[in-house]
């Protein structure tokens, strides 16, 4: 098993209700160690062994939000 990293994603239309839906959808993935939803900045932070962008996109679709972009905090850029 590899080292865990933090992956951050910007989500359009993120609210407390649909943020909980996203969190519940992602909690079943065994690679995820932690999920943090920040409604004020519209971000979802995931601590995981690998990037789960596709899974986050599916969770957003189920919650009725729009996935915008993954943030590369190390480079300070969007990726």
MODELLER restraints for C-alpha pairs under 7 A, 6 or more apart:
rsr = mdl.restraints
at = mdl.atoms
rsr.add(forms.Gaussian(group=physical.xy_distance, feature=features.Distance(at['CA:2:A'], at['CA:49:A']), mean=5.85, stdev=0.5))
rsr.add(forms.Gaussian(group=physical.xy_distance, feature=features.Distance(at['CA:3:A'], at['CA:49:A']), mean=5.81, stdev=0.5))
rsr.add(forms.Gaussian(group=physical.xy_distance, feature=features.Distance(at['CA:4:A'], at['CA:47:A']), mean=6.16, stdev=0.5))
rsr.add(forms.Gaussian(group=physical.xy_distance, feature=features.Distance(at['CA:4:A'], at['CA:48:A']), mean=4.95, stdev=0.5))
rsr.add(forms.Gaussian(group=physical.xy_distance, feature=features.Distance(at['CA:4:A'], at['CA:49:A']), mean=4.27, stdev=0.5))
rsr.add(forms.Gaussian(group=physical.xy_distance, feature=features.Distance(at['CA:5:A'], at['CA:47:A']), mean=5.42, stdev=0.5))
rsr.add(forms.Gaussian(group=physical.xy_distance, feature=features.Distance(at['CA:5:A'], at['CA:48:A']), mean=5.57, stdev=0.5))
rsr.add(forms.Gaussian(group=physical.xy_distance, feature=features.Distance(at['CA:5:A'], at['CA:49:A']), mean=6.12, stdev=0.5))
rsr.add(forms.Gaussian(group=physical.xy_distance, feature=features.Distance(at['CA:6:A'], at['CA:45:A']), mean=6.56, stdev=0.5))
rsr.add(forms.Gaussian(group=physical.xy_distance, feature=features.Distance(at['CA:6:A'], at['CA:46:A']), mean=5.52, stdev=0.5))
rsr.add(forms.Gaussian(group=physical.xy_distance, feature=features.Distance(at['CA:6:A'], at['CA:47:A']), mean=4.37, stdev=0.5))
rsr.add(forms.Gaussian(group=physical.xy_distance, feature=features.Distance(at['CA:6:A'], at['CA:48:A']), mean=6.44, stdev=0.5))
rsr.add(forms.Gaussian(group=physical.xy_distance, feature=features.Distance(at['CA:7:A'], at['CA:45:A']), mean=5.66, stdev=0.5))
rsr.add(forms.Gaussian(group=physical.xy_distance, feature=features.Distance(at['CA:7:A'], at['CA:46:A']), mean=5.17, stdev=0.5))
rsr.add(forms.Gaussian(group=physical.xy_distance, feature=features.Distance(at['CA:7:A'], at['CA:47:A']), mean=6.27, stdev=0.5))
rsr.add(forms.Gaussian(group=physical.xy_distance, feature=features.Distance(at['CA:7:A'], at['CA:51:A']), mean=6.61, stdev=0.5))
rsr.add(forms.Gaussian(group=physical.xy_distance, feature=features.Distance(at['CA:8:A'], at['CA:43:A']), mean=6.68, stdev=0.5))
rsr.add(forms.Gaussian(group=physical.xy_distance, feature=features.Distance(at['CA:8:A'], at['CA:44:A']), mean=5.70, stdev=0.5))
rsr.add(forms.Gaussian(group=physical.xy_distance, feature=features.Distance(at['CA:8:A'], at['CA:45:A']), mean=4.39, stdev=0.5))
rsr.add(forms.Gaussian(group=physical.xy_distance, feature=features.Distance(at['CA:8:A'], at['CA:46:A']), mean=6.34, stdev=0.5))
rsr.add(forms.Gaussian(group=physical.xy_distance, feature=features.Distance(at['CA:8:A'], at['CA:70:A']), mean=5.84, stdev=0.5))
rsr.add(forms.Gaussian(group=physical.xy_distance, feature=features.Distance(at['CA:8:A'], at['CA:71:A']), mean=5.29, stdev=0.5))
rsr.add(forms.Gaussian(group=physical.xy_distance, feature=features.Distance(at['CA:9:A'], at['CA:43:A']), mean=5.47, stdev=0.5))
rsr.add(forms.Gaussian(group=physical.xy_distance, feature=features.Distance(at['CA:9:A'], at['CA:44:A']), mean=5.28, stdev=0.5))
rsr.add(forms.Gaussian(group=physical.xy_distance, feature=features.Distance(at['CA:9:A'], at['CA:45:A']), mean=6.49, stdev=0.5))
rsr.add(forms.Gaussian(group=physical.xy_distance, feature=features.Distance(at['CA:9:A'], at['CA:69:A']), mean=5.74, stdev=0.5))
rsr.add(forms.Gaussian(group=physical.xy_distance, feature=features.Distance(at['CA:9:A'], at['CA:70:A']), mean=4.30, stdev=0.5))
rsr.add(forms.Gaussian(group=physical.xy_distance, feature=features.Distance(at['CA:9:A'], at['CA:71:A']), mean=5.62, stdev=0.5))
rsr.add(forms.Gaussian(group=physical.xy_distance, feature=features.Distance(at['CA:10:A'], at['CA:42:A']), mean=5.76, stdev=0.5))
rsr.add(forms.Gaussian(group=physical.xy_distance, feature=features.Distance(at['CA:10:A'], at['CA:43:A']), mean=4.55, stdev=0.5))
rsr.add(forms.Gaussian(group=physical.xy_distance, feature=features.Distance(at['CA:10:A'], at['CA:44:A']), mean=6.59, stdev=0.5))
rsr.add(forms.Gaussian(group=physical.xy_distance, feature=features.Distance(at['CA:10:A'], at['CA:67:A']), mean=6.57, stdev=0.5))
rsr.add(forms.Gaussian(group=physical.xy_distance, feature=features.Distance(at['CA:10:A'], at['CA:68:A']), mean=5.48, stdev=0.5))
rsr.add(forms.Gaussian(group=physical.xy_distance, feature=features.Distance(at['CA:10:A'], at['CA:69:A']), mean=5.46, stdev=0.5))
rsr.add(forms.Gaussian(group=physical.xy_distance, feature=features.Distance(at['CA:10:A'], at['CA:70:A']), mean=6.35, stdev=0.5))
rsr.add(forms.Gaussian(group=physical.xy_distance, feature=features.Distance(at['CA:11:A'], at['CA:42:A']), mean=5.47, stdev=0.5))
rsr.add(forms.Gaussian(group=physical.xy_distance, feature=features.Distance(at['CA:11:A'], at['CA:43:A']), mean=5.74, stdev=0.5))
rsr.add(forms.Gaussian(group=physical.xy_distance, feature=features.Distance(at['CA:11:A'], at['CA:65:A']), mean=6.88, stdev=0.5))
rsr.add(forms.Gaussian(group=physical.xy_distance, feature=features.Distance(at['CA:11:A'], at['CA:66:A']), mean=5.77, stdev=0.5))
rsr.add(forms.Gaussian(group=physical.xy_distance, feature=features.Distance(at['CA:11:A'], at['CA:67:A']), mean=4.75, stdev=0.5))
rsr.add(forms.Gaussian(group=physical.xy_distance, feature=features.Distance(at['CA:11:A'], at['CA:68:A']), mean=5.47, stdev=0.5))
rsr.add(forms.Gaussian(group=physical.xy_distance, feature=features.Distance(at['CA:12:A'], at['CA:42:A']), mean=6.63, stdev=0.5))
rsr.add(forms.Gaussian(group=physical.xy_distance, feature=features.Distance(at['CA:12:A'], at['CA:65:A']), mean=6.01, stdev=0.5))
rsr.add(forms.Gaussian(group=physical.xy_distance, feature=features.Distance(at['CA:12:A'], at['CA:66:A']), mean=4.99, stdev=0.5))
rsr.add(forms.Gaussian(group=physical.xy_distance, feature=features.Distance(at['CA:12:A'], at['CA:67:A']), mean=6.23, stdev=0.5))
rsr.add(forms.Gaussian(group=physical.xy_distance, feature=features.Distance(at['CA:12:A'], at['CA:68:A']), mean=6.34, stdev=0.5))
rsr.add(forms.Gaussian(group=physical.xy_distance, feature=features.Distance(at['CA:13:A'], at['CA:65:A']), mean=5.44, stdev=0.5))
rsr.add(forms.Gaussian(group=physical.xy_distance, feature=features.Distance(at['CA:13:A'], at['CA:66:A']), mean=6.73, stdev=0.5))
rsr.add(forms.Gaussian(group=physical.xy_distance, feature=features.Distance(at['CA:14:A'], at['CA:39:A']), mean=5.88, stdev=0.5))
rsr.add(forms.Gaussian(group=physical.xy_distance, feature=features.Distance(at['CA:14:A'], at['CA:42:A']), mean=5.57, stdev=0.5))
rsr.add(forms.Gaussian(group=physical.xy_distance, feature=features.Distance(at['CA:14:A'], at['CA:65:A']), mean=6.43, stdev=0.5))
rsr.add(forms.Gaussian(group=physical.xy_distance, feature=features.Distance(at['CA:15:A'], at['CA:39:A']), mean=5.61, stdev=0.5))
rsr.add(forms.Gaussian(group=physical.xy_distance, feature=features.Distance(at['CA:16:A'], at['CA:39:A']), mean=6.41, stdev=0.5))
rsr.add(forms.Gaussian(group=physical.xy_distance, feature=features.Distance(at['CA:18:A'], at['CA:63:A']), mean=5.18, stdev=0.5))
rsr.add(forms.Gaussian(group=physical.xy_distance, feature=features.Distance(at['CA:19:A'], at['CA:37:A']), mean=6.29, stdev=0.5))
rsr.add(forms.Gaussian(group=physical.xy_distance, feature=features.Distance(at['CA:21:A'], at['CA:63:A']), mean=5.57, stdev=0.5))
rsr.add(forms.Gaussian(group=physical.xy_distance, feature=features.Distance(at['CA:22:A'], at['CA:59:A']), mean=5.14, stdev=0.5))
rsr.add(forms.Gaussian(group=physical.xy_distance, feature=features.Distance(at['CA:22:A'], at['CA:60:A']), mean=6.11, stdev=0.5))
rsr.add(forms.Gaussian(group=physical.xy_distance, feature=features.Distance(at['CA:22:A'], at['CA:63:A']), mean=5.99, stdev=0.5))
rsr.add(forms.Gaussian(group=physical.xy_distance, feature=features.Distance(at['CA:23:A'], at['CA:35:A']), mean=6.71, stdev=0.5))
rsr.add(forms.Gaussian(group=physical.xy_distance, feature=features.Distance(at['CA:25:A'], at['CA:59:A']), mean=5.76, stdev=0.5))
rsr.add(forms.Gaussian(group=physical.xy_distance, feature=features.Distance(at['CA:26:A'], at['CA:59:A']), mean=6.83, stdev=0.5))
rsr.add(forms.Gaussian(group=physical.xy_distance, feature=features.Distance(at['CA:31:A'], at['CA:48:A']), mean=5.65, stdev=0.5))
rsr.add(forms.Gaussian(group=physical.xy_distance, feature=features.Distance(at['CA:31:A'], at['CA:49:A']), mean=5.99, stdev=0.5))
rsr.add(forms.Gaussian(group=physical.xy_distance, feature=features.Distance(at['CA:32:A'], at['CA:46:A']), mean=6.84, stdev=0.5))
rsr.add(forms.Gaussian(group=physical.xy_distance, feature=features.Distance(at['CA:32:A'], at['CA:47:A']), mean=6.00, stdev=0.5))
rsr.add(forms.Gaussian(group=physical.xy_distance, feature=features.Distance(at['CA:32:A'], at['CA:48:A']), mean=4.54, stdev=0.5))
rsr.add(forms.Gaussian(group=physical.xy_distance, feature=features.Distance(at['CA:33:A'], at['CA:47:A']), mean=5.38, stdev=0.5))
rsr.add(forms.Gaussian(group=physical.xy_distance, feature=features.Distance(at['CA:33:A'], at['CA:48:A']), mean=5.58, stdev=0.5))
rsr.add(forms.Gaussian(group=physical.xy_distance, feature=features.Distance(at['CA:34:A'], at['CA:46:A']), mean=5.68, stdev=0.5))
rsr.add(forms.Gaussian(group=physical.xy_distance, feature=features.Distance(at['CA:34:A'], at['CA:47:A']), mean=5.05, stdev=0.5))
rsr.add(forms.Gaussian(group=physical.xy_distance, feature=features.Distance(at['CA:35:A'], at['CA:45:A']), mean=5.84, stdev=0.5))
rsr.add(forms.Gaussian(group=physical.xy_distance, feature=features.Distance(at['CA:35:A'], at['CA:46:A']), mean=4.67, stdev=0.5))
rsr.add(forms.Gaussian(group=physical.xy_distance, feature=features.Distance(at['CA:35:A'], at['CA:47:A']), mean=6.61, stdev=0.5))
rsr.add(forms.Gaussian(group=physical.xy_distance, feature=features.Distance(at['CA:36:A'], at['CA:44:A']), mean=5.77, stdev=0.5))
rsr.add(forms.Gaussian(group=physical.xy_distance, feature=features.Distance(at['CA:36:A'], at['CA:45:A']), mean=5.04, stdev=0.5))
rsr.add(forms.Gaussian(group=physical.xy_distance, feature=features.Distance(at['CA:36:A'], at['CA:46:A']), mean=6.41, stdev=0.5))
rsr.add(forms.Gaussian(group=physical.xy_distance, feature=features.Distance(at['CA:37:A'], at['CA:43:A']), mean=6.18, stdev=0.5))
rsr.add(forms.Gaussian(group=physical.xy_distance, feature=features.Distance(at['CA:37:A'], at['CA:44:A']), mean=4.70, stdev=0.5))
rsr.add(forms.Gaussian(group=physical.xy_distance, feature=features.Distance(at['CA:37:A'], at['CA:45:A']), mean=6.48, stdev=0.5))
rsr.add(forms.Gaussian(group=physical.xy_distance, feature=features.Distance(at['CA:38:A'], at['CA:44:A']), mean=6.26, stdev=0.5))
rsr.add(forms.Gaussian(group=physical.xy_distance, feature=features.Distance(at['CA:57:A'], at['CA:67:A']), mean=5.73, stdev=0.5))
rsr.add(forms.Gaussian(group=physical.xy_distance, feature=features.Distance(at['CA:60:A'], at['CA:66:A']), mean=5.92, stdev=0.5))
rsr.add(forms.Gaussian(group=physical.xy_distance, feature=features.Distance(at['CA:60:A'], at['CA:67:A']), mean=6.20, stdev=0.5))
rsr.add(forms.Gaussian(group=physical.xy_distance, feature=features.Distance(at['CA:69:A'], at['CA:78:A']), mean=6.81, stdev=0.5))
rsr.add(forms.Gaussian(group=physical.xy_distance, feature=features.Distance(at['CA:69:A'], at['CA:79:A']), mean=6.95, stdev=0.5))
rsr.add(forms.Gaussian(group=physical.xy_distance, feature=features.Distance(at['CA:70:A'], at['CA:78:A']), mean=6.15, stdev=0.5))
rsr.add(forms.Gaussian(group=physical.xy_distance, feature=features.Distance(at['CA:70:A'], at['CA:79:A']), mean=5.71, stdev=0.5))
rsr.add(forms.Gaussian(group=physical.xy_distance, feature=features.Distance(at['CA:71:A'], at['CA:77:A']), mean=6.34, stdev=0.5))
rsr.add(forms.Gaussian(group=physical.xy_distance, feature=features.Distance(at['CA:71:A'], at['CA:78:A']), mean=4.62, stdev=0.5))
rsr.add(forms.Gaussian(group=physical.xy_distance, feature=features.Distance(at['CA:71:A'], at['CA:79:A']), mean=5.95, stdev=0.5))
rsr.add(forms.Gaussian(group=physical.xy_distance, feature=features.Distance(at['CA:72:A'], at['CA:78:A']), mean=5.52, stdev=0.5))
rsr.add(forms.Gaussian(group=physical.xy_distance, feature=features.Distance(at['CA:72:A'], at['CA:79:A']), mean=5.94, stdev=0.5))
